[in-house]
Structure formats: C-alpha cells, structure tokens
Amino acid sequence: MEKLDNLVWHCLSETHRDLALDYGSLKCYHPDFCPFGAFIGNDDLSVPLMDHVKVAGPFFVIGNKPRFSNDVNFKGELLCVQMILENPIDRPDPEEIIPLNGQYEDELFAFMQRFYPSFFKRKTMLLGEYFGIFKENELIAVTGERMQLDGFTEVSAVVTHTDHLGKGYAKQLVTHTANNIFRKNKIPFLHTNADSAKNIELYEKLGFKIRREMSLWRFEPV
C-alpha cells in the first residue's frame, strides 16, 4: 500500500517500466501515454525537469514538491484526493457496456479530446482497458484503467457527455471497471480533485474511501 504514496515512480519501475523516460532521480511517462512524472530523494531536479518539459510540453510531477531553481517554469499545484476500494461493488449493469480498445479507439480519443483533453493522450488508451456506453451509435460515457503497478490499477477517465449527465452512467462504468480490476487480482484506486465534493460523494457511495491527499505540480516550457 505504501507504494501508492509515490505511485508514478512505482508504475514506471514495475508494470509500465517500458514507458518510462528515466532521468535518474526523476522518471516520467513517455508523453504520448501520460503527462505524469515522479521522483525519489531530495536532489535539485531543475535540469531533468527542464529536459523533460522540452520533450513533453506541460506535465505534472505527482507527490511531494520537487526542488528546482527559478529557471524552471513552475505553474502551480493541483490538489487531489486518492481513493481506494477494498471490495468489489455489488451493483447491476443495466446499460450495455462496450470494450473500447481496438475497434473504438478513434471514437474514444475523439470523445476524450472533446471533454477531457489535458490528461488523455493519443496512447493513454493503451495503458489499460477502457469501456463505454453508446446511445444511438454515439459514445456518451467512458471509464477505464490508466496507471498500473504491481497489485494496483487506477480507475481513470470517468467522463460523461454533458448532454447525458445525471443518468448514472458514471456509476455503472466505474463499477464495471473496478470489478474488472478485482477479477485480475488487483486493487482499484482513483484520483479526483480535492474540491470536487460531488465526485467524492459519488465514489464514496460506491465504496471508495479517501486514502490521502496528493499534489500535482505543473511544469511548462519557458
């Protein structure tokens, strides 16, 4: 469980190690997959931060605040909560839930670029399994798996088309995705904005519990 305190570092050292750009004390996902990095130790990370931002553009270091000089273009902190689920969710799936990997990847990417562009990259869908709900042949809600490490998988991309909010689609997709993770003998966790009481309440109703607060430190090219 302690690995979740520095989850990106462990993802890039374990399940997703082949996707890591390794700068020594700093490891980052290849920017085609994910805009996240993490570090260990207490070194000044000015040089690797600047090296990565040249490759990746805007990205986030997750966890503790790294040390860096004024030469680095730091743009602020986004505070999130990390939530974890201890048991499968006992809820029906009244809607047909469709696997999106493969046949529907172009539709998934177009949907996410419309509603959630900052954190979903062209190859994010290759990090895990993604699922969706269609209405009249249109993709209207999505959830999937993103960061993975030994024993744990993140539930991510919980997004519903704005014309279809309030119909329970997010609950169904989170349930389906989380239970799919349990079937693979892993534990689901997720992140949401610390000030999003509505999202936190939704996840708590499904059984997720807040584990800790987490900071995302944003860096951009100069």
N, C-alpha and C positions, 0 to 999 in steps of 0.2 A: 504493500500500500504506500510506503514511503516514496516509491519511485514516481508516484503521481505528483509529488511536490516539485519535481523537475522533469515533467513528463516528456517534453520535446527532446531533451538530451537522451533519455532512455529510449524513446521511439527511434531516434536516429542511431542509437547504439545497438538496437535489437531488431524488431520487426521491419522497420523501414531504413535500416542502415545503408542499403544500396542507393537511397535517395538523398544522402547527406552530402553537403558541401562542408568539409572539415577544415576549420581554421585553427585547430589546436584547442584552445580553451573555449572556443565558440563553434557550435555546429548549427547549420541551418538546412532546412529543407530546400531542395532544388526549387527555384522559383516557379517552374511550370506546375508544381504539385501543391505548394503550400507556402504562405508568406510568413513562416514562423522560424524562430531560432531560439537557442538556449545556450547557457554557458555553465562552466564549473570554475571554482576558485575565485580569487579576488584580483586578478590581473586587470590592468588598464586595457580595455578592448577597443580603443579608438581605431587602431589600424585594421583589425579584422571587420569591425562594423562598417568602416568606410569601404573596405574591399567588397563586402557582400552587397552593400547598397548599390554599388556600381553595376553589379550583375543582376540584382533582383528588383531594383527600384524600391518603393516603400515596403517595409516589412516590420514585423513585431518580434521583440525578444520577450518570451514568456517566463515569468517567475520573478526573482529578485531583480532590482535595478542594477544594470551593469555599470562599471566605472568607465568613463570616457571623457575626452577633452572637449573644449569649446569648438574644436574643428568639426565635430560630428553634428549633423543636423538632426537634433532630437526634437520630436514634435508633440510629446506628451504621453500621458498614461491613460489607459482604458481599464477600469476596474471590473472584474468579473467574479462570479462565484463558480466553483467547481462542485458538481453534484454527482452522487454515486448511487447506484441501485443495487440492493442486496439480494433481491429475489425476483424471479420472473413476474410479469404483470398478467393478472387473470382478467382479461377483457376480450370481448369478441371483436372480430374484424368485419363489420357489416359491409364495408366497401371492398371491392376487388383491388388488391394491392399488387402492382406490377413491378417485377425486377427491371431496372433501367439500364444496367450495364450491358453493353453490346448494342442491341438494336436501337435503343432510345437515347444513346449518349449525346447526339447532336441536339435533341429536344431538351435533355437535361441541362446541357451547357447554356443553351439559349434562355431557358427559364431562369437559371441562376444568375446569368448576366443581367437579366431584367430586374430581378428582385433582391439579389444578394451578391453583388459583383466584387466587393472588397476582399472577401475571404475565399472565393471559389475560383480556382484557376483551371486552365484547359485540361490538365491531367489530374485534378483533385479526385475525379470520379474513379481513378484507378487505385486509390488508396484503400478502398473497401467496397462493400456492396451498397447500392443505392436503390431506393424503392419510391414508387409514385402512385398517385391516384389520378385517373383520367375521367373527364366528363365531356361527352360529345367529341371524343377523339382529341381533346386538348388536355395537356398536362396541367393540373391545377394545384398539386401539393406534392412535396418531396421531403424525404428524410433519408439519411444514410450514415455510413461509417467513414471516419476520417483518420485521425491519428491512432496508431496502434503500437502497443508494446507488449512484452510477454505478460499474459494474463489479463490484459485490459484492452478495451476498444472504445473509442469515443463515438457517441451519437452526435451527429452534426447535420448542418443544412436543414434545419427544421423550418421549412418555408412554405407558406400557402399563398396562392394568388389572392390579391386584395379583394377580388370580387367574390371570393368563397370563404372568407373568414367567418369564424364563429359556428362552424358546422361539425366540429370535432375531428376534422381530418388530421390535424397535427397529433392529437392523442392517439389515433389509430396507427399512424405511421411510426411514432416514437415507440409505441407498444410493440409493433411488428419488428422494428429494428432491434430494440433491446432484447426481445425474446430470441431473435436470431443470433445475437451475440452470446446469450446464455447457452444456446444449443451448441456453440463452438467451444464451450467450457471456458469462456472469458467473462469478465465483469464489465458491464456498461457504465460509462461516466459521460458527463457532458459539461458544457460551459454556457453561461448566459450572463448578460450584463447585470451587474450588482444592483442597478437601479431599476431593473425591469421586474416589478412586483408581479405583474400579470404572468410573465413567463415562469418565474419561480413558483408561483402558485400552481400553474398547470403541471409542472414537473413533480411538485410535491404530491399532488393528487394521484399521480401515477406511482408514487412510492419512492421517488428520488429524495435523497437527503443532502443538504449542504455539507460539504466536507471542509471547504476552506475558501477564502478569498484569494484571487490571483490577479496579478497585474500584467497587462500587455503594454510594453514600452515601444512606441512607434518611432522609427527612423526613416528619413527620406533623403534622396540625393540633394546635394547642395545646389 
